[in-house]
């Protein structure tokens, strides 16, 4: 067995598979989308005023910013769920508009 510079045995590592298994999240539109991306996209699409009406939380209604929103949403699962749901609605609405 080969040894490291310190003299300890080096465990054999198998190479990564050439073809990784199919992604389990392939059809999940939220996969790989950060919370910041969602908040920025929603603020651009709806504007802060409308976003505060759609999801009535203080970080969207009073002196809104991406930073304050992220801080709150990361600590509050129910609010994050609402943001994700509205983000999915926005994606569907944009897709419908593009098809017309």
TAVEN-V993997 format. One record per pair of residues at least 24 apart in sequence whose C-alpha atoms are under 8 Angstrom apart, sorted by the first residue. I is the first residue (numbers start at 1). J is the second residue. Records with the same first field share a line. If there is no record, write none. Layout:
# TAVEN-V993997
I->J ; J
This chain:
# TAVEN-V993997
29->88
30->84 ; 88
35->70
36->66 ; 70
38->83 ; 84 ; 87
39->66 ; 69 ; 70 ; 83
40->66
41->87
42->86 ; 87 ; 90
45->90
55->82 ; 83
